[in-house]
Amino acid sequence: MWTPSRWLRRRRRPLQVACTCDRQYIPHCAAMLHSLIINQRRPVEVHLVAAADVTPELAARLSAWIEEIGAKIVIHRVVDEDPRLRGIIHWWSIATWFRILLPRILPEVDRIIYIDCDAIVTDSLDPLLRLDLDGNCIATVTNPPITMEWMERHSSALGLASTDDYWNAGVMVMDLQALRAGEWEDPIIEYALAHHDRDREAEVDEDSPRDVFTYTMRNPERFLFPDQDAMNVVLREHRLRIHPRWNVQTLFRRSDVRTPELTEQRVAEAWNNPAIRHFEGPGHSKPWHPDAEPEDSALYWAHRRQTPWPT
């Protein structure tokens, strides 16, 4: 039915959002996209960069549902991805690397809001659409320290000036035009190749969250978070810091460490009024895990049940 609000929504500039996933993460991606779409007052255009194991049937099912709930989606299936990516990190999904390729995959798009699939949107993203990047390529939220000593050692190993310079790549406002002009894709991939942690493959059972956490805590000087670490290094002088409510990470709750950027007040503001809730980390950090925090599960499943993958 025609209504003034629907007419106004269609007339407004669309919100363009990107995400990446493989077959395993399609249900979680759908939950994130539902939360995104229902919280916007303007049309939403989604660019999903999908791994080769996302079949045409899965893509068609997701696309039909997205259109039913009033948004537009374009699925970019990466079948023959850059072969260099396969040689970097074997235990992470190849899809996590696709966000580095967005400037090339979306040549007609100037600005995109990238959101990980293990997130839930809880507010309008209009402020990010209007954000002045002040000449920077990206805008991101500082990653909270696990411990201050750990973050100081990890930041120092990456050549960052302070712990507040290390940011989380789960939510990014990306100036794709500036990223294309800067030709940052190759330097990011080359840094990752040069610093690939080959010892980890022999030392860690990647199916064990405890093993992953223990290894991470014992080795802060190593290349631990593949594409995120590489982006932090290469784009360190081209990043704008934004309020933590745009990427409320689980570590905000699990760590009591505060920094000049992540003060007690700003973290409280973010936790009490999140725009995007990001469930980063392994195991029970994910809201679909049986041992997840009840409030995390409730938020996630409220959206997942509205998708074609309700269980």
C-alpha positions as CSV (number, residue, x, y, z in Angstrom):
1,M,0.0,0.0,0.0
2,W,1.2,3.5,-0.9
3,T,2.0,5.7,2.2
4,P,3.8,9.1,2.5
5,S,6.5,7.5,4.5
6,R,7.2,4.8,1.9
7,W,7.3,7.5,-0.8
8,L,9.8,9.6,1.2
9,R,11.9,6.6,1.9
10,R,12.2,5.8,-1.8
11,R,13.1,9.4,-2.6
12,R,16.0,9.6,-0.2
13,R,19.6,8.8,-1.1
14,P,20.1,5.0,-0.5
15,L,22.3,3.7,2.2
16,Q,25.0,1.5,0.6
17,V,26.3,-1.3,2.8
18,A,28.8,-4.1,2.0
19,C,29.4,-7.5,3.7
20,T,31.2,-10.6,2.9
21,C,30.6,-14.3,3.7
22,D,30.9,-17.9,2.8
23,R,28.2,-20.6,2.8
24,Q,28.5,-21.3,6.6
25,Y,27.8,-17.6,7.4
26,I,24.8,-17.1,5.2
27,P,22.2,-17.5,8.1
28,H,24.2,-15.0,10.2
29,C,24.5,-12.6,7.3
30,A,20.8,-12.7,6.9
31,A,20.2,-11.9,10.6
32,M,22.6,-8.9,10.3
33,L,20.9,-7.7,7.1
34,H,17.4,-7.9,8.7
35,S,18.5,-5.8,11.6
36,L,20.1,-3.3,9.2
37,I,17.1,-2.9,6.9
38,I,14.4,-2.6,9.5
39,N,16.3,0.2,11.4
40,Q,16.7,2.5,8.4
41,R,14.4,5.2,7.2
42,R,16.0,5.3,3.7
43,P,16.3,2.7,1.0
44,V,19.1,0.2,1.6
45,E,21.4,-1.3,-1.1
46,V,23.4,-4.3,0.0
47,H,26.6,-5.5,-1.8
48,L,27.3,-9.0,-0.6
49,V,30.7,-10.4,-1.7
50,A,30.2,-14.2,-1.5
51,A,32.8,-17.0,-1.5
52,A,32.7,-19.7,-4.2
53,D,30.8,-22.1,-1.9
54,V,27.7,-19.8,-1.8
55,T,25.7,-21.6,-4.5
56,P,23.4,-19.9,-7.0
57,E,20.5,-21.4,-5.1
58,L,21.5,-19.9,-1.8
59,A,22.2,-16.6,-3.4
60,A,18.8,-16.6,-5.1
61,R,17.0,-17.5,-1.8
62,L,18.7,-14.7,0.0
63,S,18.1,-12.2,-2.8
64,A,14.4,-12.9,-3.0
65,W,13.9,-12.5,0.7
66,I,15.9,-9.2,0.8
67,E,13.7,-7.8,-1.9
68,E,10.5,-9.0,-0.1
69,I,11.5,-6.9,3.0
70,G,12.0,-3.8,0.9
71,A,15.8,-3.6,0.1
72,K,18.0,-4.1,-2.9
73,I,20.9,-6.6,-3.0
74,V,23.7,-7.3,-5.4
75,I,25.6,-10.5,-4.9
76,H,29.2,-10.5,-6.1
77,R,30.3,-14.2,-6.2
78,V,34.1,-14.4,-6.0
79,V,34.9,-17.7,-7.7
80,D,38.5,-17.0,-8.8
81,E,39.8,-14.8,-6.0
82,D,43.3,-13.4,-5.9
83,P,45.6,-16.5,-5.5
84,R,47.8,-14.6,-3.1
85,L,45.0,-14.7,-0.5
86,R,45.1,-18.5,-0.3
87,G,48.7,-18.5,0.8
88,I,48.3,-16.1,3.7
89,I,46.2,-17.6,6.5
90,H,44.6,-21.0,6.2
91,W,42.4,-21.1,9.3
92,W,40.4,-17.9,8.5
93,S,37.6,-18.0,5.9
94,I,38.7,-16.6,2.6
95,A,35.7,-14.3,2.7
96,T,37.2,-12.1,5.4
97,W,39.8,-11.0,2.9
98,F,37.2,-9.8,0.4
99,R,36.7,-6.5,2.3
100,I,40.2,-5.5,1.1
101,L,39.0,-6.0,-2.4
102,L,35.9,-3.8,-2.2
103,P,37.4,-0.8,-4.0
104,R,38.0,-3.1,-7.0
105,I,34.9,-5.1,-6.8
106,L,32.7,-2.0,-6.6
107,P,34.2,0.3,-9.1
108,E,31.1,2.5,-9.4
109,V,30.6,3.0,-5.7
110,D,32.4,5.9,-4.0
111,R,31.5,5.3,-0.3
112,I,30.4,2.1,1.4
113,I,29.6,1.1,5.0
114,Y,31.2,-2.3,5.6
115,I,29.7,-4.5,8.4
116,D,30.8,-8.0,9.5
117,C,28.1,-10.7,9.5
118,D,28.6,-11.4,13.2
119,A,27.0,-8.0,14.0
120,I,23.5,-6.7,14.7
121,V,22.4,-3.2,13.7
122,T,20.3,-1.4,16.3
123,D,19.9,2.1,15.0
124,S,19.9,4.3,11.9
125,L,23.2,4.6,10.1
126,D,22.4,8.0,8.6
127,P,25.2,9.7,10.6
128,L,27.8,7.4,9.0
129,L,26.4,8.2,5.6
130,R,26.9,11.9,6.2
131,L,30.2,11.6,8.1
132,D,33.0,13.9,7.0
133,L,36.0,11.7,6.6
134,D,38.3,14.8,6.7
135,G,40.5,13.5,3.9
136,N,40.9,10.0,5.3
137,C,40.2,6.7,3.5
138,I,38.3,5.0,6.4
139,A,36.6,5.6,9.7
140,T,36.7,3.0,12.4
141,V,36.3,2.3,16.1
142,T,39.4,1.6,18.3
143,N,39.7,-2.0,19.4
144,P,39.5,-2.3,23.2
145,P,42.6,-3.9,24.8
146,I,42.5,-7.4,26.2
147,T,45.0,-6.1,28.7
148,M,47.0,-2.9,28.4
149,E,50.3,-4.8,28.3
150,W,49.1,-7.0,25.5
151,M,47.8,-4.2,23.4
152,E,50.9,-2.1,23.9
153,R,53.1,-5.0,22.7
154,H,50.8,-5.8,19.8
155,S,50.5,-2.1,18.7
156,S,54.3,-1.7,19.0
157,A,54.9,-4.8,16.9
158,L,52.8,-3.2,14.1
159,G,54.5,0.1,14.3
160,L,51.5,2.0,15.7
161,A,52.1,5.1,17.9
162,S,49.6,4.2,20.6
163,T,47.1,1.5,21.7
164,D,44.3,3.8,20.5
165,D,45.7,3.6,16.9
166,Y,44.7,-0.1,16.7
167,W,41.2,-0.4,15.3
168,N,38.7,-3.1,14.6
169,A,37.8,-3.9,11.0
170,G,34.3,-5.3,11.7
171,V,32.7,-2.0,10.9
172,M,34.3,0.5,8.5
173,V,33.1,3.6,6.6
174,M,35.2,3.3,3.5
175,D,35.9,6.0,0.9
176,L,36.3,3.6,-2.0
177,Q,37.3,6.3,-4.4
178,A,40.2,7.4,-2.1
179,L,41.2,3.8,-1.5
180,R,41.3,3.2,-5.3
181,A,43.3,6.3,-5.8
182,G,45.8,5.3,-3.1
183,E,46.2,1.8,-4.6
184,W,46.2,0.3,-1.1
185,E,45.1,-3.3,-2.0
186,D,48.5,-4.6,-3.0
187,P,50.4,-3.1,0.0
188,I,47.9,-4.7,2.4
189,I,48.2,-8.1,0.8
190,E,52.0,-7.9,0.5
191,Y,52.3,-6.9,4.2
192,A,50.1,-9.9,5.1
193,L,52.2,-12.2,3.0
194,A,55.5,-10.9,4.5
195,H,54.3,-11.3,8.1
196,H,52.3,-14.6,7.8
197,D,52.6,-16.5,11.2
198,R,53.5,-20.0,10.0
199,D,54.1,-21.2,13.5
200,R,50.5,-20.9,14.4
201,E,49.5,-23.7,12.0
202,A,51.5,-26.2,14.0
203,E,50.8,-24.9,17.5
204,V,47.1,-24.2,17.5
205,D,43.9,-26.2,17.2
206,E,41.8,-23.6,15.4
207,D,38.6,-25.4,16.4
208,S,39.4,-24.8,20.1
209,P,38.5,-21.2,21.3
210,R,40.7,-21.9,24.3
211,D,43.7,-22.7,22.1
212,V,43.2,-19.6,20.0
213,F,42.8,-17.3,23.0
214,T,45.9,-18.8,24.8
215,Y,48.0,-18.5,21.7
216,T,46.9,-14.9,21.1
217,M,47.6,-13.9,24.7
218,R,51.1,-15.5,24.7
219,N,52.2,-14.0,21.4
220,P,51.1,-10.3,21.2
221,E,54.1,-9.5,18.9
222,R,52.9,-11.8,16.2
223,F,50.7,-11.2,13.1
224,L,47.5,-12.4,14.9
225,F,44.5,-10.9,13.1
226,P,45.4,-11.3,9.4
227,D,43.7,-8.7,7.3
228,Q,42.9,-6.5,10.3
229,D,46.5,-6.3,11.3
230,A,47.6,-5.6,7.7
231,M,45.0,-2.8,7.3
232,N,46.1,-1.3,10.6
233,V,49.7,-1.0,9.4
234,V,49.1,0.2,5.9
235,L,46.2,2.6,6.5
236,R,47.4,3.9,9.9
237,E,47.8,7.5,8.7
238,H,44.5,7.4,6.7
239,R,42.0,6.5,9.5
240,L,39.4,8.6,11.3
241,R,38.4,7.6,14.8
242,I,34.7,7.4,15.4
243,H,32.6,6.9,18.6
244,P,32.6,3.4,19.9
245,R,28.8,3.1,19.6
246,W,29.3,2.4,15.9
247,N,31.1,-0.9,16.7
248,V,30.2,-2.1,20.2
249,Q,32.5,-5.1,20.6
250,T,32.1,-7.8,23.1
251,L,35.5,-6.8,24.7
252,F,33.8,-3.7,25.9
253,R,32.1,-6.0,28.4
254,R,34.9,-8.5,29.0
255,S,37.7,-6.0,29.5
256,D,37.8,-3.2,32.1
257,V,40.9,-1.6,30.5
258,R,40.3,2.0,29.4
259,T,42.3,4.3,27.2
260,P,42.3,8.0,26.2
261,E,40.0,7.1,23.3
262,L,37.9,4.4,25.1
263,T,37.2,6.2,28.3
264,E,34.8,5.0,31.0
265,Q,32.2,7.5,29.8
266,R,32.5,6.7,26.1
267,V,32.3,3.0,26.6
268,A,29.3,3.4,28.8
269,E,27.6,5.6,26.2
270,A,28.3,3.0,23.6
271,W,27.1,0.0,25.6
272,N,23.9,1.8,26.7
273,N,23.1,3.2,23.3
274,P,24.7,0.9,20.6
275,A,24.2,1.6,16.9
276,I,26.0,-1.7,15.9
277,R,26.6,-4.6,18.3
278,H,29.5,-6.6,17.1
279,F,30.0,-10.1,18.4
280,E,33.7,-10.5,17.6
281,G,35.8,-13.4,19.0
282,P,35.6,-17.2,18.9
283,G,33.3,-19.7,20.6
284,H,30.7,-18.4,23.0
285,S,31.4,-14.8,21.9
286,K,29.0,-15.6,19.0
287,P,25.3,-15.1,19.9
288,W,24.3,-18.3,18.2
289,H,26.6,-20.4,20.4
290,P,24.8,-22.4,23.1
291,D,26.8,-20.8,25.8
292,A,26.4,-17.2,24.6
293,E,25.3,-14.5,27.0
294,P,21.4,-14.6,27.1
295,E,21.0,-10.9,26.1
296,D,23.3,-11.5,23.1
297,S,21.3,-14.6,22.0
298,A,18.0,-12.8,22.4
299,L,19.1,-9.9,20.2
300,Y,20.5,-12.1,17.5
301,W,17.6,-14.6,17.4
302,A,15.0,-11.8,17.3
303,H,16.3,-11.1,13.8
304,R,17.4,-14.6,12.7
305,R,13.9,-15.9,13.2
306,Q,12.7,-13.4,10.6
307,T,15.0,-14.8,7.9
308,P,14.7,-17.9,5.6
309,W,17.0,-19.6,8.1
310,P,15.0,-19.3,11.3
311,T,16.5,-22.2,13.2
